[in-house]
Amino acid sequence: MMKALVSLYVIAVAALLAAAVAIWRLQCESFGCMGVGVAWFAWVIGFVIALALGAFARSKATLLPGFGPASRVAWWLQLGTGACLVAAWVVKQVM
């Protein structure tokens, strides 16, 4: 069960990264880029859900040999991605 949870978390982080790249590359259409905003909002919801899953998976992954480092890397990758995107958003708001 725990192996599946850690694996699901690693897959969720990979999906979040792929979605972030895809949304970042979206072009604005009419209505003031509303579609891009909705996509980012959905991404943030997925990010928070994956973060909660990751916190639980990290606490249990130490019991499984080989899964601790994978969950740790995914955790820091997710946090780094979130921090970079928040920084990009702040810079865009200031300019």
Jmol script that loads the backbone (N, CA, C; Angstrom):
load data "model"
ATOM      1  N   MET A   1       0.816  -1.198   0.000  1.00  0.00           N
ATOM      2  CA  MET A   1       0.000   0.000   0.000  1.00  0.00           C
ATOM      3  C   MET A   1       0.862   1.265   0.000  1.00  0.00           C
ATOM      4  N   MET A   2       1.906   1.286   0.834  1.00  0.00           N
ATOM      5  CA  MET A   2       2.748   2.476   0.921  1.00  0.00           C
ATOM      6  C   MET A   2       3.577   2.669  -0.342  1.00  0.00           C
ATOM      7  N   LYS A   3       3.984   1.566  -0.964  1.00  0.00           N
ATOM      8  CA  LYS A   3       4.737   1.687  -2.218  1.00  0.00           C
ATOM      9  C   LYS A   3       3.872   2.351  -3.283  1.00  0.00           C
ATOM     10  N   ALA A   4       2.599   1.970  -3.301  1.00  0.00           N
ATOM     11  CA  ALA A   4       1.676   2.568  -4.269  1.00  0.00           C
ATOM     12  C   ALA A   4       1.471   4.049  -3.978  1.00  0.00           C
ATOM     13  N   LEU A   5       1.404   4.411  -2.710  1.00  0.00           N
ATOM     14  CA  LEU A   5       1.213   5.808  -2.329  1.00  0.00           C
ATOM     15  C   LEU A   5       2.403   6.668  -2.744  1.00  0.00           C
ATOM     16  N   VAL A   6       3.601   6.185  -2.477  1.00  0.00           N
ATOM     17  CA  VAL A   6       4.799   6.939  -2.865  1.00  0.00           C
ATOM     18  C   VAL A   6       4.896   7.010  -4.382  1.00  0.00           C
ATOM     19  N   SER A   7       4.594   5.917  -5.061  1.00  0.00           N
ATOM     20  CA  SER A   7       4.619   5.915  -6.531  1.00  0.00           C
ATOM     21  C   SER A   7       3.593   6.889  -7.092  1.00  0.00           C
ATOM     22  N   LEU A   8       2.406   6.913  -6.504  1.00  0.00           N
ATOM     23  CA  LEU A   8       1.371   7.847  -6.940  1.00  0.00           C
ATOM     24  C   LEU A   8       1.827   9.286  -6.747  1.00  0.00           C
ATOM     25  N   TYR A   9       2.504   9.553  -5.658  1.00  0.00           N
ATOM     26  CA  TYR A   9       2.992  10.901  -5.406  1.00  0.00           C
ATOM     27  C   TYR A   9       4.044  11.316  -6.432  1.00  0.00           C
ATOM     28  N   VAL A  10       4.974  10.430  -6.728  1.00  0.00           N
ATOM     29  CA  VAL A  10       6.013  10.742  -7.720  1.00  0.00           C
ATOM     30  C   VAL A  10       5.375  10.988  -9.084  1.00  0.00           C
ATOM     31  N   ILE A  11       4.388  10.195  -9.442  1.00  0.00           N
ATOM     32  CA  ILE A  11       3.680  10.387 -10.718  1.00  0.00           C
ATOM     33  C   ILE A  11       2.916  11.710 -10.708  1.00  0.00           C
ATOM     34  N   ALA A  12       2.307  12.057  -9.573  1.00  0.00           N
ATOM     35  CA  ALA A  12       1.568  13.320  -9.477  1.00  0.00           C
ATOM     36  C   ALA A  12       2.493  14.518  -9.650  1.00  0.00           C
ATOM     37  N   VAL A  13       3.688  14.445  -9.080  1.00  0.00           N
ATOM     38  CA  VAL A  13       4.645  15.546  -9.239  1.00  0.00           C
ATOM     39  C   VAL A  13       5.081  15.664 -10.699  1.00  0.00           C
ATOM     40  N   ALA A  14       5.323  14.534 -11.345  1.00  0.00           N
ATOM     41  CA  ALA A  14       5.687  14.568 -12.767  1.00  0.00           C
ATOM     42  C   ALA A  14       4.558  15.165 -13.604  1.00  0.00           C
ATOM     43  N   ALA A  15       3.324  14.815 -13.280  1.00  0.00           N
ATOM     44  CA  ALA A  15       2.178  15.371 -14.001  1.00  0.00           C
ATOM     45  C   ALA A  15       2.036  16.869 -13.747  1.00  0.00           C
ATOM     46  N   LEU A  16       2.295  17.300 -12.518  1.00  0.00           N
ATOM     47  CA  LEU A  16       2.247  18.734 -12.216  1.00  0.00           C
ATOM     48  C   LEU A  16       3.299  19.505 -13.003  1.00  0.00           C
ATOM     49  N   LEU A  17       4.488  18.947 -13.104  1.00  0.00           N
ATOM     50  CA  LEU A  17       5.541  19.609 -13.879  1.00  0.00           C
ATOM     51  C   LEU A  17       5.155  19.713 -15.353  1.00  0.00           C
ATOM     52  N   ALA A  18       4.635  18.620 -15.908  1.00  0.00           N
ATOM     53  CA  ALA A  18       4.225  18.634 -17.316  1.00  0.00           C
ATOM     54  C   ALA A  18       3.088  19.630 -17.536  1.00  0.00           C
ATOM     55  N   ALA A  19       2.138  19.668 -16.616  1.00  0.00           N
ATOM     56  CA  ALA A  19       1.024  20.609 -16.739  1.00  0.00           C
ATOM     57  C   ALA A  19       1.494  22.052 -16.610  1.00  0.00           C
ATOM     58  N   ALA A  20       2.439  22.304 -15.718  1.00  0.00           N
ATOM     59  CA  ALA A  20       2.960  23.668 -15.562  1.00  0.00           C
ATOM     60  C   ALA A  20       3.628  24.151 -16.839  1.00  0.00           C
ATOM     61  N   VAL A  21       4.401  23.282 -17.460  1.00  0.00           N
ATOM     62  CA  VAL A  21       5.052  23.655 -18.729  1.00  0.00           C
ATOM     63  C   VAL A  21       4.002  23.907 -19.802  1.00  0.00           C
ATOM     64  N   ALA A  22       2.991  23.049 -19.869  1.00  0.00           N
ATOM     65  CA  ALA A  22       1.945  23.216 -20.883  1.00  0.00           C
ATOM     66  C   ALA A  22       1.148  24.498 -20.669  1.00  0.00           C
ATOM     67  N   ILE A  23       0.803  24.791 -19.429  1.00  0.00           N
ATOM     68  CA  ILE A  23       0.035  26.012 -19.149  1.00  0.00           C
ATOM     69  C   ILE A  23       0.897  27.249 -19.389  1.00  0.00           C
ATOM     70  N   TRP A  24       2.168  27.178 -19.024  1.00  0.00           N
ATOM     71  CA  TRP A  24       3.073  28.309 -19.227  1.00  0.00           C
ATOM     72  C   TRP A  24       3.152  28.686 -20.706  1.00  0.00           C
ATOM     73  N   ARG A  25       3.070  27.683 -21.561  1.00  0.00           N
ATOM     74  CA  ARG A  25       3.203  27.918 -23.001  1.00  0.00           C
ATOM     75  C   ARG A  25       1.896  28.340 -23.656  1.00  0.00           C
ATOM     76  N   LEU A  26       0.777  28.338 -22.927  1.00  0.00           N
ATOM     77  CA  LEU A  26      -0.507  28.743 -23.503  1.00  0.00           C
ATOM     78  C   LEU A  26      -0.479  30.214 -23.895  1.00  0.00           C
ATOM     79  N   GLN A  27      -1.102  30.503 -24.987  1.00  0.00           N
ATOM     80  CA  GLN A  27      -1.216  31.879 -25.444  1.00  0.00           C
ATOM     81  C   GLN A  27      -2.543  32.459 -24.962  1.00  0.00           C
ATOM     82  N   CYS A  28      -2.530  33.738 -24.667  1.00  0.00           N
ATOM     83  CA  CYS A  28      -3.759  34.402 -24.242  1.00  0.00           C
ATOM     84  C   CYS A  28      -4.713  34.518 -25.414  1.00  0.00           C
ATOM     85  N   GLU A  29      -5.970  34.302 -25.117  1.00  0.00           N
ATOM     86  CA  GLU A  29      -7.006  34.487 -26.123  1.00  0.00           C
ATOM     87  C   GLU A  29      -7.822  35.700 -25.703  1.00  0.00           C
ATOM     88  N   SER A  30      -9.035  35.767 -26.118  1.00  0.00           N
ATOM     89  CA  SER A  30      -9.865  36.908 -25.740  1.00  0.00           C
ATOM     90  C   SER A  30     -10.297  36.790 -24.276  1.00  0.00           C
ATOM     91  N   PHE A  31     -11.066  37.703 -23.810  1.00  0.00           N
ATOM     92  CA  PHE A  31     -11.564  37.766 -22.440  1.00  0.00           C
ATOM     93  C   PHE A  31     -10.442  37.898 -21.415  1.00  0.00           C
ATOM     94  N   GLY A  32      -9.361  38.556 -21.756  1.00  0.00           N
ATOM     95  CA  GLY A  32      -8.312  38.852 -20.795  1.00  0.00           C
ATOM     96  C   GLY A  32      -7.602  37.637 -20.233  1.00  0.00           C
ATOM     97  N   CYS A  33      -7.338  36.673 -21.052  1.00  0.00           N
ATOM     98  CA  CYS A  33      -6.600  35.468 -20.649  1.00  0.00           C
ATOM     99  C   CYS A  33      -7.319  34.677 -19.561  1.00  0.00           C
ATOM    100  N   MET A  34      -8.619  34.677 -19.584  1.00  0.00           N
ATOM    101  CA  MET A  34      -9.385  33.996 -18.545  1.00  0.00           C
ATOM    102  C   MET A  34      -9.131  32.486 -18.550  1.00  0.00           C
ATOM    103  N   GLY A  35      -8.992  31.895 -19.724  1.00  0.00           N
ATOM    104  CA  GLY A  35      -8.745  30.459 -19.804  1.00  0.00           C
ATOM    105  C   GLY A  35      -7.428  30.056 -19.170  1.00  0.00           C
ATOM    106  N   VAL A  36      -6.417  30.889 -19.359  1.00  0.00           N
ATOM    107  CA  VAL A  36      -5.115  30.611 -18.757  1.00  0.00           C
ATOM    108  C   VAL A  36      -5.215  30.731 -17.232  1.00  0.00           C
ATOM    109  N   GLY A  37      -5.954  31.695 -16.758  1.00  0.00           N
ATOM    110  CA  GLY A  37      -6.154  31.854 -15.324  1.00  0.00           C
ATOM    111  C   GLY A  37      -6.892  30.679 -14.711  1.00  0.00           C
ATOM    112  N   VAL A  38      -7.898  30.179 -15.403  1.00  0.00           N
ATOM    113  CA  VAL A  38      -8.635  29.012 -14.917  1.00  0.00           C
ATOM    114  C   VAL A  38      -7.723  27.791 -14.894  1.00  0.00           C
ATOM    115  N   ALA A  39      -6.884  27.656 -15.903  1.00  0.00           N
ATOM    116  CA  ALA A  39      -5.948  26.528 -15.941  1.00  0.00           C
ATOM    117  C   ALA A  39      -4.963  26.601 -14.777  1.00  0.00           C
ATOM    118  N   TRP A  40      -4.451  27.792 -14.473  1.00  0.00           N
ATOM    119  CA  TRP A  40      -3.537  27.934 -13.332  1.00  0.00           C
ATOM    120  C   TRP A  40      -4.246  27.665 -12.015  1.00  0.00           C
ATOM    121  N   PHE A  41      -5.505  28.079 -11.915  1.00  0.00           N
ATOM    122  CA  PHE A  41      -6.272  27.815 -10.699  1.00  0.00           C
ATOM    123  C   PHE A  41      -6.441  26.311 -10.485  1.00  0.00           C
ATOM    124  N   ALA A  42      -6.761  25.594 -11.548  1.00  0.00           N
ATOM    125  CA  ALA A  42      -6.882  24.137 -11.451  1.00  0.00           C
ATOM    126  C   ALA A  42      -5.536  23.511 -11.101  1.00  0.00           C
ATOM    127  N   TRP A  43      -4.464  24.062 -11.645  1.00  0.00           N
ATOM    128  CA  TRP A  43      -3.124  23.548 -11.342  1.00  0.00           C
ATOM    129  C   TRP A  43      -2.800  23.734  -9.863  1.00  0.00           C
ATOM    130  N   VAL A  44      -3.152  24.876  -9.311  1.00  0.00           N
ATOM    131  CA  VAL A  44      -2.883  25.139  -7.897  1.00  0.00           C
ATOM    132  C   VAL A  44      -3.662  24.166  -7.010  1.00  0.00           C
ATOM    133  N   ILE A  45      -4.892  23.861  -7.376  1.00  0.00           N
ATOM    134  CA  ILE A  45      -5.662  22.879  -6.610  1.00  0.00           C
ATOM    135  C   ILE A  45      -4.964  21.525  -6.646  1.00  0.00           C
ATOM    136  N   GLY A  46      -4.513  21.115  -7.823  1.00  0.00           N
ATOM    137  CA  GLY A  46      -3.763  19.864  -7.937  1.00  0.00           C
ATOM    138  C   GLY A  46      -2.462  19.903  -7.147  1.00  0.00           C
ATOM    139  N   PHE A  47      -1.805  21.053  -7.142  1.00  0.00           N
ATOM    140  CA  PHE A  47      -0.555  21.227  -6.400  1.00  0.00           C
ATOM    141  C   PHE A  47      -0.778  21.024  -4.905  1.00  0.00           C
ATOM    142  N   VAL A  48      -1.827  21.622  -4.374  1.00  0.00           N
ATOM    143  CA  VAL A  48      -2.108  21.515  -2.935  1.00  0.00           C
ATOM    144  C   VAL A  48      -2.476  20.081  -2.566  1.00  0.00           C
ATOM    145  N   ILE A  49      -3.268  19.433  -3.407  1.00  0.00           N
ATOM    146  CA  ILE A  49      -3.626  18.027  -3.152  1.00  0.00           C
ATOM    147  C   ILE A  49      -2.380  17.156  -3.181  1.00  0.00           C
ATOM    148  N   ALA A  50      -1.528  17.363  -4.177  1.00  0.00           N
ATOM    149  CA  ALA A  50      -0.290  16.577  -4.261  1.00  0.00           C
ATOM    150  C   ALA A  50       0.643  16.899  -3.098  1.00  0.00           C
ATOM    151  N   LEU A  51       0.647  18.129  -2.638  1.00  0.00           N
ATOM    152  CA  LEU A  51       1.488  18.496  -1.498  1.00  0.00           C
ATOM    153  C   LEU A  51       1.030  17.759  -0.234  1.00  0.00           C
ATOM    154  N   ALA A  52      -0.273  17.672  -0.035  1.00  0.00           N
ATOM    155  CA  ALA A  52      -0.791  16.928   1.117  1.00  0.00           C
ATOM    156  C   ALA A  52      -0.461  15.441   0.985  1.00  0.00           C
ATOM    157  N   LEU A  53      -0.634  14.913  -0.221  1.00  0.00           N
ATOM    158  CA  LEU A  53      -0.278  13.513  -0.471  1.00  0.00           C
ATOM    159  C   LEU A  53       1.211  13.296  -0.237  1.00  0.00           C
ATOM    160  N   GLY A  54       2.017  14.234  -0.667  1.00  0.00           N
ATOM    161  CA  GLY A  54       3.460  14.131  -0.493  1.00  0.00           C
ATOM    162  C   GLY A  54       3.886  14.186   0.956  1.00  0.00           C
ATOM    163  N   ALA A  55       3.227  15.024   1.742  1.00  0.00           N
ATOM    164  CA  ALA A  55       3.561  15.104   3.167  1.00  0.00           C
ATOM    165  C   ALA A  55       3.282  13.773   3.853  1.00  0.00           C
ATOM    166  N   PHE A  56       2.164  13.175   3.516  1.00  0.00           N
ATOM    167  CA  PHE A  56       1.830  11.872   4.095  1.00  0.00           C
ATOM    168  C   PHE A  56       2.764  10.786   3.580  1.00  0.00           C
ATOM    169  N   ALA A  57       3.024  10.812   2.277  1.00  0.00           N
ATOM    170  CA  ALA A  57       3.900   9.786   1.677  1.00  0.00           C
ATOM    171  C   ALA A  57       5.318   9.895   2.228  1.00  0.00           C
ATOM    172  N   ARG A  58       5.809  11.115   2.414  1.00  0.00           N
ATOM    173  CA  ARG A  58       7.168  11.293   2.962  1.00  0.00           C
ATOM    174  C   ARG A  58       7.286  10.767   4.374  1.00  0.00           C
ATOM    175  N   SER A  59       6.242  10.941   5.157  1.00  0.00           N
ATOM    176  CA  SER A  59       6.303  10.465   6.538  1.00  0.00           C
ATOM    177  C   SER A  59       6.310   8.945   6.604  1.00  0.00           C
ATOM    178  N   LYS A  60       5.679   8.298   5.637  1.00  0.00           N
ATOM    179  CA  LYS A  60       5.618   6.838   5.630  1.00  0.00           C
ATOM    180  C   LYS A  60       6.716   6.201   4.783  1.00  0.00           C
ATOM    181  N   ALA A  61       7.339   6.961   3.897  1.00  0.00           N
ATOM    182  CA  ALA A  61       8.334   6.402   2.970  1.00  0.00           C
ATOM    183  C   ALA A  61       9.611   5.985   3.664  1.00  0.00           C
ATOM    184  N   THR A  62       9.868   6.529   4.828  1.00  0.00           N
ATOM    185  CA  THR A  62      11.092   6.154   5.534  1.00  0.00           C
ATOM    186  C   THR A  62      11.060   4.691   5.970  1.00  0.00           C
ATOM    187  N   LEU A  63       9.871   4.123   6.028  1.00  0.00           N
ATOM    188  CA  LEU A  63       9.738   2.722   6.415  1.00  0.00           C
ATOM    189  C   LEU A  63      10.060   1.770   5.273  1.00  0.00           C
ATOM    190  N   LEU A  64      10.076   2.287   4.048  1.00  0.00           N
ATOM    191  CA  LEU A  64      10.292   1.455   2.865  1.00  0.00           C
ATOM    192  C   LEU A  64      11.680   1.690   2.297  1.00  0.00           C
ATOM    193  N   PRO A  65      12.462   0.637   2.166  1.00  0.00           N
ATOM    194  CA  PRO A  65      13.796   0.828   1.588  1.00  0.00           C
ATOM    195  C   PRO A  65      13.700   1.229   0.114  1.00  0.00           C
ATOM    196  N   GLY A  66      14.435   2.259  -0.250  1.00  0.00           N
ATOM    197  CA  GLY A  66      14.475   2.710  -1.640  1.00  0.00           C
ATOM    198  C   GLY A  66      13.429   3.747  -2.001  1.00  0.00           C
ATOM    199  N   PHE A  67      12.368   3.865  -1.223  1.00  0.00           N
ATOM    200  CA  PHE A  67      11.317   4.819  -1.545  1.00  0.00           C
ATOM    201  C   PHE A  67      11.502   6.158  -0.832  1.00  0.00           C
ATOM    202  N   GLY A  68      12.304   6.179   0.204  1.00  0.00           N
ATOM    203  CA  GLY A  68      12.569   7.424   0.915  1.00  0.00           C
ATOM    204  C   GLY A  68      13.236   8.474   0.047  1.00  0.00           C
ATOM    205  N   PRO A  69      14.323   8.122  -0.643  1.00  0.00           N
ATOM    206  CA  PRO A  69      14.966   9.124  -1.510  1.00  0.00           C
ATOM    207  C   PRO A  69      14.069   9.597  -2.654  1.00  0.00           C
ATOM    208  N   ALA A  70      13.284   8.701  -3.219  1.00  0.00           N
ATOM    209  CA  ALA A  70      12.395   9.085  -4.321  1.00  0.00           C
ATOM    210  C   ALA A  70      11.347  10.084  -3.853  1.00  0.00           C
ATOM    211  N   SER A  71      10.771   9.840  -2.690  1.00  0.00           N
ATOM    212  CA  SER A  71       9.763  10.770  -2.186  1.00  0.00           C
ATOM    213  C   SER A  71      10.391  12.104  -1.776  1.00  0.00           C
ATOM    214  N   ARG A  72      11.621  12.059  -1.270  1.00  0.00           N
ATOM    215  CA  ARG A  72      12.328  13.296  -0.887  1.00  0.00           C
ATOM    216  C   ARG A  72      12.634  14.146  -2.120  1.00  0.00           C
ATOM    217  N   VAL A  73      13.109  13.517  -3.183  1.00  0.00           N
ATOM    218  CA  VAL A  73      13.401  14.245  -4.421  1.00  0.00           C
ATOM    219  C   VAL A  73      12.127  14.842  -5.002  1.00  0.00           C
ATOM    220  N   ALA A  74      11.054  14.059  -5.022  1.00  0.00           N
ATOM    221  CA  ALA A  74       9.784  14.560  -5.547  1.00  0.00           C
ATOM    222  C   ALA A  74       9.271  15.722  -4.700  1.00  0.00           C
ATOM    223  N   TRP A  75       9.425  15.617  -3.389  1.00  0.00           N
ATOM    224  CA  TRP A  75       8.984  16.680  -2.477  1.00  0.00           C
ATOM    225  C   TRP A  75       9.705  17.985  -2.763  1.00  0.00           C
ATOM    226  N   TRP A  76      11.037  17.933  -2.856  1.00  0.00           N
ATOM    227  CA  TRP A  76      11.812  19.145  -3.103  1.00  0.00           C
ATOM    228  C   TRP A  76      11.602  19.673  -4.512  1.00  0.00           C
ATOM    229  N   LEU A  77      11.391  18.776  -5.467  1.00  0.00           N
ATOM    230  CA  LEU A  77      11.095  19.204  -6.833  1.00  0.00           C
ATOM    231  C   LEU A  77       9.757  19.936  -6.887  1.00  0.00           C
ATOM    232  N   GLN A  78       8.782  19.419  -6.169  1.00  0.00           N
ATOM    233  CA  GLN A  78       7.477  20.078  -6.140  1.00  0.00           C
ATOM    234  C   GLN A  78       7.570  21.438  -5.455  1.00  0.00           C
ATOM    235  N   LEU A  79       8.238  21.497  -4.327  1.00  0.00           N
ATOM    236  CA  LEU A  79       8.374  22.779  -3.634  1.00  0.00           C
ATOM    237  C   LEU A  79       9.162  23.789  -4.461  1.00  0.00           C
ATOM    238  N   GLY A  80      10.214  23.334  -5.136  1.00  0.00           N
ATOM    239  CA  GLY A  80      10.997  24.216  -5.993  1.00  0.00           C
ATOM    240  C   GLY A  80      10.190  24.751  -7.162  1.00  0.00           C
ATOM    241  N   THR A  81       9.399  23.884  -7.766  1.00  0.00           N
ATOM    242  CA  THR A  81       8.540  24.318  -8.870  1.00  0.00           C
ATOM    243  C   THR A  81       7.539  25.361  -8.395  1.00  0.00           C
ATOM    244  N   GLY A  82       6.916  25.092  -7.272  1.00  0.00           N
ATOM    245  CA  GLY A  82       5.955  26.052  -6.723  1.00  0.00           C
ATOM    246  C   GLY A  82       6.601  27.383  -6.400  1.00  0.00           C
ATOM    247  N   ALA A  83       7.785  27.350  -5.803  1.00  0.00           N
ATOM    248  CA  ALA A  83       8.486  28.592  -5.460  1.00  0.00           C
ATOM    249  C   ALA A  83       8.863  29.379  -6.708  1.00  0.00           C
ATOM    250  N   CYS A  84       9.337  28.691  -7.729  1.00  0.00           N
ATOM    251  CA  CYS A  84       9.702  29.378  -8.983  1.00  0.00           C
ATOM    252  C   CYS A  84       8.486  30.015  -9.645  1.00  0.00           C
ATOM    253  N   LEU A  85       7.370  29.309  -9.644  1.00  0.00           N
ATOM    254  CA  LEU A  85       6.168  29.856 -10.271  1.00  0.00           C
ATOM    255  C   LEU A  85       5.591  31.022  -9.476  1.00  0.00           C
ATOM    256  N   VAL A  86       5.665  30.948  -8.161  1.00  0.00           N
ATOM    257  CA  VAL A  86       5.214  32.084  -7.350  1.00  0.00           C
ATOM    258  C   VAL A  86       6.118  33.289  -7.594  1.00  0.00           C
ATOM    259  N   ALA A  87       7.430  33.063  -7.678  1.00  0.00           N
ATOM    260  CA  ALA A  87       8.361  34.160  -7.951  1.00  0.00           C
ATOM    261  C   ALA A  87       8.092  34.773  -9.325  1.00  0.00           C
ATOM    262  N   ALA A  88       7.829  33.936 -10.321  1.00  0.00           N
ATOM    263  CA  ALA A  88       7.524  34.448 -11.664  1.00  0.00           C
ATOM    264  C   ALA A  88       6.234  35.265 -11.648  1.00  0.00           C
ATOM    265  N   TRP A  89       5.258  34.805 -10.886  1.00  0.00           N
ATOM    266  CA  TRP A  89       3.993  35.533 -10.794  1.00  0.00           C
ATOM    267  C   TRP A  89       4.190  36.891 -10.120  1.00  0.00           C
ATOM    268  N   VAL A  90       4.976  36.933  -9.056  1.00  0.00           N
ATOM    269  CA  VAL A  90       5.239  38.190  -8.347  1.00  0.00           C
ATOM    270  C   VAL A  90       5.966  39.164  -9.271  1.00  0.00           C
ATOM    271  N   VAL A  91       6.969  38.678  -9.980  1.00  0.00           N
ATOM    272  CA  VAL A  91       7.713  39.550 -10.905  1.00  0.00           C
ATOM    273  C   VAL A  91       6.801  40.077 -11.992  1.00  0.00           C
ATOM    274  N   LYS A  92       5.914  39.235 -12.493  1.00  0.00           N
ATOM    275  CA  LYS A  92       4.982  39.666 -13.541  1.00  0.00           C
ATOM    276  C   LYS A  92       3.995  40.701 -13.018  1.00  0.00           C
ATOM    277  N   GLN A  93       3.588  40.565 -11.759  1.00  0.00           N
ATOM    278  CA  GLN A  93       2.665  41.532 -11.169  1.00  0.00           C
ATOM    279  C   GLN A  93       3.316  42.892 -10.941  1.00  0.00           C
ATOM    280  N   VAL A  94       4.601  42.875 -10.618  1.00  0.00           N
ATOM    281  CA  VAL A  94       5.310  44.121 -10.352  1.00  0.00           C
ATOM    282  C   VAL A  94       5.571  44.877 -11.639  1.00  0.00           C
ATOM    283  N   MET A  95       5.867  44.165 -12.699  1.00  0.00           N
ATOM    284  CA  MET A  95       6.208  44.823 -13.967  1.00  0.00           C
ATOM    285  C   MET A  95       4.993  45.223 -14.735  1.00  0.00           C
TER     286      MET A  95
END
end "model"
wireframe off; spacefill off
backbone 0.3
color backbone group
